[in-house]
Amino acid sequence: MRLFGKFALTGLGGVVVNLGSFQLMLTSGVHALLASPIAIELSIISNFLLNNYWTFGSRELSGKRRVRGLKYHLVSLATLFLSYGTFVLLSVLFRDVPLVILQGCAIAPAGVLNYSVNSLWTFREAPPGAADDVQDGTG
């Protein structure tokens, strides 16, 4: 439960990055359909860093950091499509709702998928005796 709490707090930070950068881009004149995936990508990067070093930092993680980063990004790419697709659908269905609220609603289903897959695959604990494959800080 503690791990999920840390993941949820990291996710909340990602929501702040996502919605903050989204709103900043909208205010700067960037079209919403371009601002949305950029905001999602910025939150993916910040969430990986927090998850790698804080949320799952107490685990002896399997594989090198750059491989985990690639895995995290692959999972996040799938969740980006889910989040973006949800945003586009909500934008069509609820034209009078502020876009930043729709963007926030689109984060929820992607967050559930993101935690499930990353917890089991990206940040899985190294098997006992796999010291040469454990996070070594070099990769």
N, C-alpha and C positions, 0 to 999 in steps of 0.2 A: 504494500500500500504506500509506503514511503517513496518508492521508486516512481509509482504513478503520480504521486503528488508533485515530485520534482519535475516529471515530464509535463504535467499540467501547468506548472508555473512557467516552465520554459515555453510551452505553447502559448501561454498568456502573453509572455514577452514577444513572441512571434506575432501574435494578434496586434499588439501595439505597433510593432515595426510595419506589419502589413497595412493596417488601417491608417497609420500616421503617414507612411510614404504614399499610399494611395491618395489620401486627402491632399497632401502636398503637391502631388502631380496634377490632380484635378484643378487645384487652385492656380497652378502654373500653366494651365491650358492644355495639358496632355489629355487626349481622348480617353474616356473611361475603359474602352475595350483594349487599349494599349497599356494603360496604367495598371489595370488589374493583374495581368501576368507578371509585370515588373515588380509590383508590390509583393506578389506571392513569392517570386524568386528571392527577393531581399530577405523575406522572412525565413525561407528555406536555409539560406546561408547562416543567418544568425542562430537559428534553431540547431543546426548541426553543431556549431561551435559550442553552444551551451550544453547540448546533450552529450557531446563527446567528453567534455572536460568537467562537467558538473553532474548532470543527471546520472550518467553511467560511469562517472569517474572512479567510483570505488570498485568497479568490476575489473578483473583482469580480462581485457577484451581480446577477442580473437582477431588476428589479422592486423595489418598496418593501418595507420590513420588514413592514408590516402585511399586505401581500398574501402574502408568504412565510409569515407566521404563519397566515394563513387556509389556505393550501395545506397547510402542515404539519399543521394541525389536521384537515383533511379526510382526509389520508392516515392520520393517527393514529386518526381515527374508525373507518376501515376496520380498522385493526390492533387497535383496542379491541375490536371485535366478534369478531375472530379470537381474540384473547387471552382475552376473557371467555367465548366459546363453548368454547374449549379448557379453561378452568378449570371451567366447569359440567360438561362431559363427564368430565373427570378426577375431579371431586368425586363424580359418580355411580358411576364405575367403580372408584374406589379410596377407599372410605369410611374405611379405617383409616389412610390416609396423612395426616400433618399438613397442614392447609390451606395453610400458608405454603409448603410444598414444592410443592404442586400449583399455587399461584399462580406460583411461580418457574418451573416447567416450562411454564406457559402463556405465558410471555414469549417463549420462543425462536422459535416460528414467526412471531410478530408482528414480532419484531426483524429477521428476514431480509427480510420484505416492506417494512418501514419503511425500511430502508437503501436498498434497491433503488429504490423509487419516489421517495424524497426526494432522493437523490443525482442522479437524472436529471431531476427536475421542479422540486421546491421550491427547491433550492440550486444550480440550474444556473448556469453561468457566463454572464455577459452577453456578447453577441457584440461583437467589436471595433467601436469607433466608436459604441457605444450609451451614451455617457456620461450622457445625460439620463435614462436608464432604470436607471442603476446605483444600488446602495445609496447613499443619501444621508444616512442618519442621521436624517431627519426623519419617516420614515413607518413 
